[in-house]
Amino acid sequence: MKIGFDIMGGDFAPKEAILGAVLALAELGADDTIVLIGDKEQAEKLLQSQGVSDSRFEFVHTTEVIGMGEHPTKAISQKKDSSISIGFKLLASKQVDAFVSAGNTGAMLVGSMFTVKPIEGVIRPTITATIPKPNGKFGLLLDVGANADCKPDVLYQFAVLGSLMMKHVHGYSDPRIGLLSIGEEKEKGNLVTISAHQLMEESNAFHFVGNVEGRDLLSDKSDVIVCEGFTGNVTLKAYEAFYYVMKKRGVQDAFLDRFDYENYGGTPILGVNAPVIIGHGISNAKAFKNMIFTARDVVKSDLCNIIREQFKNLVPIQ
């Protein structure tokens, strides 16, 4: 397996990216290769400073970087030799099996849409977040920012995508799907959630348990919670803010520590034709390492092909 790794993406790149690659390499199998995409000279110097032989990696040198604040579409089209653009080129040509970056999220989404492209039948690809639960389990929340506004059929597809990821990547045999709303009753919510509830209730593509409320996010009522990206992103960042406030106040708790984004690294873009992993812009070495492991798990699970087959057989929504 070859994992393409953008070493120029993120607020602390390339140093933290390289350190993360070194940590990952120590635990990956002999048949796994990390392809470092970015400034080769900087990478080699950082590897030498860690006493790591650069022969253990493959390199693809690039001369440009897409900044975190750049316009995604313009940057992808104009910066052809950026680490993100080259990473997608390698992925599309199957020179790598997955592409990982903590760079410009918009550019990663644009690259996914226009280079490897959405799987046929997928209306909008989505990204997820991992939500730990007090009982030791965890759940998925999606979408968390790729799609601020969604129609009911898009939320329905998110349920399909989330169910497949939970089943085939995380090993849940029958993932329970909940729809985030303002009440448990199916009549509660806005026009979108009420219509989405009806679609999900009538479907046999996944195990739907009905509406869930904000207070259910940490309960074991569901394994996957579906919402539009606006709500999901606000929810995710509220969790992050709570975590950082508690840590700053010196609160020590094993459950609280599970909210640290470093433990999860990144999220796959669900619904595109090849494994693409997006990481947090403030990622450190541990987070980068876990991004690479996420890529490995998604490739091993054959998730993209499983989604492709599922959508071939998915009954069209009327």
Phi, psi and omega in degrees: 000135176245126180249114176284128188231113178286108182272357182258356183269138179113158184293335185243024177275153004271354187302305184294327178296315180295317178298322177294320178296321179296316178298318181293319183300327181293339184246350179283162180284168182296335181268002181262133181235136174260123178260110182278121183247115182155206182287107185296321181298314178297319181298314181297320179296318180293321177295318178299321180294338178264000181069029182251133180287131180288351179290346180279352179240161166256151183237142167231109185282135174230158186246354183233157178228133173273117182289159183296333183262004183283153177293122188304309185294316179297316183297316180298319183283329185266329182258076184292336182254023175282159181297326179289313180299316180292323178301316178291326177297316178296321181292315181296327180270006176064026174280341170230157182268341179205158178230130185237134177204146171252021181279200183309112184299319179299319179294324177294320178292317179297315178300320178295317184291323189255347180255297178273339171070153177292150173296140181303128181101339179279121182287310180217120172300159187221161174238154187240169169226148178268127180246110179289152180241152182299336182277006178097346177275186175212163177231168175252140173243128179205141005271154180238028173149346182284333185225095184295321179243137181221146172270165182305321182292333176289317177298322176301315179293326176301321179298318178297312183295316180295321179297317180295320179294315182296325182283312191266335177265320186256356171080019176278123187290324182216074186300136179268131184252128175243150177253120183289124181211190183259010177189157182287329183294142184293343178278350182275149176121189176266182184300325182291312183291325178296316179291321179296321178302317180298316179298316183290322182295328183272356185267149172247017181279348181198172182265098183267129181251005176099193180290146170233150180258174179303325180289347179271356184301326181258003179273178179257030180287330181214165177256334179228130177244127185255136175201169175285160188296332179298307180295318182296320180292318177298316180299313181299315182289333174294319175299314180299318180297317179298317180301312184292326177295315180296321178293320180295329179276004175081018180286126179248117181203133184297322179293318179300322181297337180287350177275355180291121183301336181303329184292338186248336174075286185206182181230142174286151169276109183278130176109006175251167193282357179209157182292117176236126182244126178255132179248167178291139181300333181265022184301140173252188186301316181298318180295318178298318178302314182289333172298316180296320178293323176299316178301315179301315183294321180293319178296313182297327181285345183061035188300318183299318179290325178295316177297318181300315179293321179297318183284339172295324185258001182289127181293127180301142179278128181273000000 
